[in-house]
Structure formats: C-alpha cells, structure tokens
Amino acid sequence: MSKKEKEPTYKLFDKEYNQEELNALTDEQKTMIQHRDDLMNKIGRAEFNLIQMRFGLKAFEDGLKETFEEDSEEAEVVK
C-alpha cells in the first residue's frame, strides 16, 4: 500500500478501527458486527422499498381519483 492510500477502517460507536484492531476482536464480536452490518443493509433496503411503495400507492390513488372525476364529468354531460 502506498503512503497516499489510507488503510481501510471500520467506524463503530464513534471510533475508527483499523484492520489490525478488527483482527484482534473475538469471534463473537466479529459475528455481531456482521449481523449489525447485515441489519443496517436490510433497514436501508426496507426504507428504499417503503419510499418506492408510497410513490406507487400515490400514483395509483391519483389515477383512481382521475377515473372518479371522469365519471363525474360524464354524468354531468348526460344530464
């Protein structure tokens, strides 16, 4: 690794851990970090999906609302 490249670190509880420090963790700690990372990824995907679902719901509700307005306009023309 060149001097310009920074060694990769892992931030946890406002502290940066270098690879040597991570290697010194117990197996239990390493497993818990993996679970934490996996859960954070799942939460991020869930938030993304929720935004997507809300947008889709709004689009369908807007489309449905338009059909009711069209039905109302057609009923007025028939009168």
C-alpha positions as CSV (number, residue, x, y, z in Angstrom):
1,M,0.0,0.0,0.0
2,S,1.4,3.4,-0.9
3,K,1.8,6.2,1.6
4,K,-1.0,8.2,-0.1
5,E,-3.6,5.4,0.3
6,K,-5.3,5.2,3.7
7,E,-5.7,1.9,5.4
8,P,-9.4,0.9,5.4
9,T,-11.1,1.4,8.7
10,Y,-14.4,0.5,10.2
11,K,-16.4,3.1,12.2
12,L,-18.2,1.8,15.3
13,F,-19.5,3.8,18.2
14,D,-17.7,7.0,17.0
15,K,-14.4,5.2,16.9
16,E,-12.4,4.2,13.8
17,Y,-11.0,0.7,13.9
18,N,-8.1,-0.3,11.7
19,Q,-7.7,-3.8,10.2
20,E,-5.3,-4.9,13.0
21,E,-7.8,-3.8,15.7
22,L,-10.6,-5.6,13.8
23,N,-8.4,-8.8,13.6
24,A,-7.9,-8.7,17.4
25,L,-11.7,-8.8,18.1
26,T,-13.2,-12.0,19.4
27,D,-15.2,-14.3,17.0
28,E,-18.3,-13.3,18.8
29,Q,-17.6,-9.6,18.3
30,K,-16.8,-10.2,14.6
31,T,-20.1,-12.1,14.2
32,M,-22.1,-9.4,15.9
33,I,-20.5,-6.8,13.6
34,Q,-21.5,-8.9,10.6
35,H,-25.1,-9.1,11.9
36,R,-25.1,-5.3,12.6
37,D,-23.9,-4.6,9.0
38,D,-26.5,-7.0,7.6
39,L,-29.3,-5.4,9.6
40,M,-28.2,-1.9,8.6
41,N,-28.3,-3.0,4.9
42,K,-31.7,-4.6,5.3
43,I,-33.0,-1.4,7.0
44,G,-31.7,0.7,4.1
45,R,-33.4,-1.6,1.6
46,A,-36.6,-1.5,3.6
47,E,-36.5,2.3,3.7
48,F,-35.9,2.4,-0.1
49,N,-38.7,-0.1,-0.7
50,L,-41.1,1.9,1.5
51,I,-40.4,5.1,-0.5
52,Q,-41.0,3.2,-3.7
53,M,-44.2,1.7,-2.4
54,R,-45.5,5.1,-1.1
55,F,-44.8,6.6,-4.5
56,G,-46.5,3.8,-6.3
57,L,-49.5,4.0,-4.0
58,K,-49.8,7.7,-4.6
59,A,-49.6,7.1,-8.4
60,F,-52.4,4.6,-8.2
61,E,-54.5,6.8,-5.9
62,D,-54.1,9.7,-8.3
63,G,-55.1,7.5,-11.2
64,L,-58.1,6.2,-9.4
65,K,-59.1,9.7,-8.4
66,E,-59.0,10.8,-12.1
67,T,-61.3,7.9,-13.0
68,F,-63.9,9.2,-10.5
69,E,-63.5,12.7,-11.8
70,E,-64.0,11.4,-15.4
71,D,-67.1,9.5,-14.3
72,S,-68.5,12.6,-12.6
73,E,-67.8,14.7,-15.7
74,E,-69.5,12.1,-18.0
75,A,-72.6,12.0,-15.6
76,E,-72.9,15.8,-15.9
77,V,-72.8,15.7,-19.7
78,V,-75.6,13.0,-19.8
79,K,-77.9,15.2,-17.7
